[in-house]
Amino acid sequence: MSDSAARKAWDSTVYIQISESMVGRAIRTKDWMFSVHDPEGKGSEDPSSKTYVDFAMYQLGSDPYQKLNLIGRPEYKEIANHLREELKKRIVANGEPEPAIKTVHYFV
């Protein structure tokens, strides 16, 4: 992280860059893991993306092994929205331009 003010303000949230097998970004908080990816990105060629799509969200307290993907479930929509915005902030704080993150269609 190149911004020293952002580095000092960083909490215990973990920011993850996935750039080999796929192009993706994720955050892991005490309670949640939220990730996005670029379905068109080539991990070996593209270090980042301007556009990502929701990929996975896990509630770590009840699902520590991340087996039940909650992305797209309407009862978790507000949490996903919050985590998506937090992820954007982390991406920018890491020196990348703010990407567009497309949400998945929520089940009805």
Phi and psi in degrees as a GROMACS rama.xvg file:
@    title "Ramachandran Plot"
@    xaxis  label "Phi"
@    yaxis  label "Psi"
@TYPE xy
-90.6632  -19.1596  SER-2
-88.2053  110.006  ASP-3
-65.9522  -33.8139  SER-4
-65.8449  -41.8116  ALA-5
-65.235  -38.1654  ALA-6
-63.2682  -40.5059  ARG-7
-68.1414  -31.9351  LYS-8
-86.2004  -5.83679  ALA-9
-62.0525  131.299  TRP-10
-92.7947  -159.045  ASP-11
-83.3758  6.75315  SER-12
-66.7777  134.231  THR-13
-95.9225  132.402  VAL-14
-105.761  131.296  TYR-15
-124.129  131.504  ILE-16
-108.478  126.696  GLN-17
-112.556  113.852  ILE-18
-137.812  17.8941  SER-19
-114.215  -65.8686  GLU-20
-74.993  -23.6805  SER-21
-160.078  171.143  MET-22
-103.818  111.246  VAL-23
-152.132  168.015  GLY-24
-140.236  151.379  ARG-25
-152.266  157.943  ALA-26
-129.003  150.588  ILE-27
-130.871  118.337  ARG-28
-102.843  -176.113  THR-29
-58.491  -35.9542  LYS-30
-108.037  -20.3009  ASP-31
-136.634  154.073  TRP-32
-125.794  127.311  MET-33
-132.329  129.638  PHE-34
-136.844  155.106  SER-35
-131.8  161.143  VAL-36
-148.721  164.377  HIS-37
-104.815  106.306  ASP-38
-63.397  -18.858  PRO-39
-94.5438  -12.6569  GLU-40
-71.6767  147.755  GLY-41
-111.277  109.097  LYS-42
-52.7204  -37.066  GLY-43
-75.8034  -14.2103  SER-44
-116.536  -31.6966  GLU-45
-109.376  111.368  ASP-46
-73.2584  -22.2851  PRO-47
-155.934  -177.046  SER-48
-142.946  157.672  SER-49
-89.162  -18.2989  LYS-50
-138.523  128.44  THR-51
-122.193  166.388  TYR-52
-128.159  141.992  VAL-53
-50.4976  139.324  ASP-54
-124.688  -49.8454  PHE-55
-155.984  151.438  ALA-56
-148.605  127.271  MET-57
-127.809  141.028  TYR-58
-92.689  107.027  GLN-59
-69.5518  -29.3593  LEU-60
-63.8246  -43.2518  GLY-61
-96.8946  -11.6685  SER-62
-141.745  65.6853  ASP-63
-65.2182  -20.8149  PRO-64
-94.5127  5.97073  TYR-65
52.3464  59.7847  GLN-66
-102.124  -23.2148  LYS-67
-113.208  103.549  LEU-68
-76.0501  119.695  ASN-69
-95.7062  0.00506522  LEU-70
-63.6073  135.36  ILE-71
91.8312  -5.03147  GLY-72
-86.7509  127.703  ARG-73
-61.0272  -31.4151  PRO-74
-69.8882  -11.4838  GLU-75
-112.344  10.9922  TYR-76
-59.7444  -45.3133  LYS-77
-64.4508  -40.1765  GLU-78
-64.8349  -44.1449  ILE-79
-60.0616  -42.8131  ALA-80
-59.7957  -44.1401  ASN-81
-63.3959  -47.5489  HIS-82
-65.2064  -36.2104  LEU-83
-61.7144  -43.7966  ARG-84
-66.9008  -39.653  GLU-85
-62.5865  -41.7902  GLU-86
-62.4957  -42.6749  LEU-87
-57.9566  -42.9705  LYS-88
-60.3577  -41.3911  LYS-89
-67.943  -38.302  ARG-90
-61.6729  -47.13  ILE-91
-65.1581  -43.2122  VAL-92
-62.3918  -24.1091  ALA-93
-85.0133  0.121133  ASN-94
99.5883  6.30148  GLY-95
-98.0702  155.883  GLU-96
-67.122  152.072  PRO-97
-65.1845  123.654  GLU-98
-88.3857  164.19  PRO-99
-85.1187  136.961  ALA-100
-122.332  114.251  ILE-101
-83.1758  134.085  LYS-102
-83.9927  154.119  THR-103
-80.2413  160.567  VAL-104
-74.4385  130.064  HIS-105
-81.234  140.216  TYR-106
-62.0934  148.249  PHE-107
